Amino acid sequence: MFSAFLALIGLSLFHSVSSQFSPGFPYGSQMVRGVNLGGWLVLEPWITPSIFDNTGNPNIVDEWTFGQYYDRATATTVLQNHWDTWITQDDFANIAAAGLNHVRLPIGYWAFEVGSGEPYIQGQLPYLQNAVQWASQYGLKLIVDLHGAPGSQNGYDNSGHTMSYPTWQSNQTNIARTDAIIQQIASMFANQVDVVPIIAPLNEPAGYYGSSVLTPLRQYYYDSYGNIRYPYGTSTQSNTVVLLHDAFQPLSYWNGFETTPDFQGVAMDTHIYQVFSNADVQMSWQSHIDTACDTQSTLSDFDLWLMVGEWSPAITDCATYLNGRGNGARYDGSYPGSSYVGSCTGLTGSASTFSSSYKTFLRQFWEAQVISYEKSNGWLMWTWKTESADEWSYLAGLQNGWIPWSPTDLEYPTICG
């Protein structure tokens, strides 16, 4: 535990080594501009719906059930093919060519260890190493993001295991296993800080459940700091930045948390979407732009390095399986508890079905968000590519003109006034 570790080495020593911190990227003075490699090493049904549809089993809704209910040999072959083809060296070349400088790579705990009775299929680690090699080759920085923890930290399919209430925080064994995995990741990359400058110890923990999650999470974040910055269990400090997710709390909740001088090299990750509530999907196009612009004051005034680690130009939840396999969409009223706003036709799927006015709006909304999120220390859009939801795809945006090949090449630089 980091608290015990601090007592062991003495706070004065901790201060002295902290002052030598030298990250692998000039965070705070150079803008982070990047993209997520979603749906590659952690399956998400909405990013690759064909993988789930091809099982023929509606009960396969995440990576846990993919290993649990699918023929094991077939599942392994499908995953291996997916890992080989979904993200390749060419993608890294294109990301760099698009003027980006960071990629965020989600990975699940099961890539590192699988417990008794857990049906996950392993084999992801060679692809993580490939990603690091490709990032190095193309001058990109890679954020290793622990996207799924034992017991699930949020119950979402993107944690690997869909459940009605997360159990990561309620079982100390789950947390201890996660600590060990973070130690392993930190040790893997402690000497590669020029390529892997950041480790994110937990994606989107469900802080909206209150103290039952936030109390153990805060302790986990303290321990993660020690595990990442001192990966060998000694006073030898790494130069790896610790990227904490805000747990869906207002940034003000985290004011003063892990700040200098007692801590250095800590950054906060906030995710901003406008599609996951009835109110969101009912907004007009202009209201979406205005809402993005209105984030500027909050993002510009925070006491840690801050980045918007997930966001999208999507304005509906129409993408197939976005709310979970079989759950429908709020926008067309097919999601439980929602009411019809409009037809999803022409708002999701292939860009060939998008009107010119919609593509123009996507460009405006993309720019409004980039301009606003650069009031923080930068951004990483979700996600690089999708099978069938082009409004979410950075690559499709490049190919179809609503994302520029240089992120500073803005057509609407005054869109936020």
BELTA-V148610 format. One line per field, one symbol per residue. ss: DSSP state (H for helix, E for strand, - for the rest). phi: phi as a letter, one per 30 degrees, with the letter a starting at -180 (. if undefined). psi: psi as a letter, one per 40 degrees, with the letter a starting at -180 (. if undefined). A space follows every 10 residues. Layout:
ss = ???
phi = ???
psi = ???
//
This chain:
ss = -HHHHHHHH- HHHHHHHH-- ------E--E -EEEEE---- --------HH HHH------- --HHHHHHH- -HHHHHHHHH HHHHH---HH HHHHHHH--- -EEEEEEEHH H--------- ----HHHHHH HHHHHHH--- EEEEEEEE-- ------HHH- -------HHH -HHHHHHHHH HHHHHHHHH- -------EEE ------HHH- HHHHHHHHHH HHHHHHHHH- ---------- EEEEE----- HHHH------ -----EEEEE EE-----HHH HH--HHHHHH HHH--HHHH- ----EEEEEE E--------- ---------- ---------- ---------- HHH--HHHHH HHHHHHHHHH HHH----EEE E--------H HH-HHHHHHH ---------- -------
phi = .ddddedddi dddedddddc dbddadejbb ddbabccdic cbdbeddbdd dddddibddd baddddddcc edddedddde ddddcdbbed ddddddddid bbbccdbced dcabdeicdd cckddeddde ddddeddcic cccdcdcbce iidbiddddj bdadbdbedc bddedddded ddedddddce cbddccdbbc dadhdddddi ddcddddedd ddddeddddb dcibddddcd dcccddhice eddceidhcd ddbbicbccb cbbbbcbede ddddeddddd dddddddddd bbcbebbddb aaddbbcdee iecjdicibd dcidceicbd caddeicbid ddcddddddd dedddeddde eddddcckab dcbdabdbbd dccddddddc jcbddbdcdc cbdcdcj
psi = hdddddddeh ddddddddee hgieigiddh hhhaiigiec ehihdddgdd dddedeheeh eaddddddei hddddddddd ddddddhadd dddddddeei eiihhhiide ddihihehei hieddddddd dddddddefi hhhhhhdhih eheeeideed hhidhiedee hddddddddd dddddddded efdedgehhh ehhfigeeea dddddddddd dddddddddg eefaehhifh ihhhieffii dddehehfii ediifhihhi hhifefiddd eeiidddddd dddeedddde gieihhigeh iieieifdhh edeiheeaid deeehheiih diieheeiah eeehiddddd dddddddddd ddeeeaeaih ihidiidfgd eehdddddde eehieheegh dfeede.
//
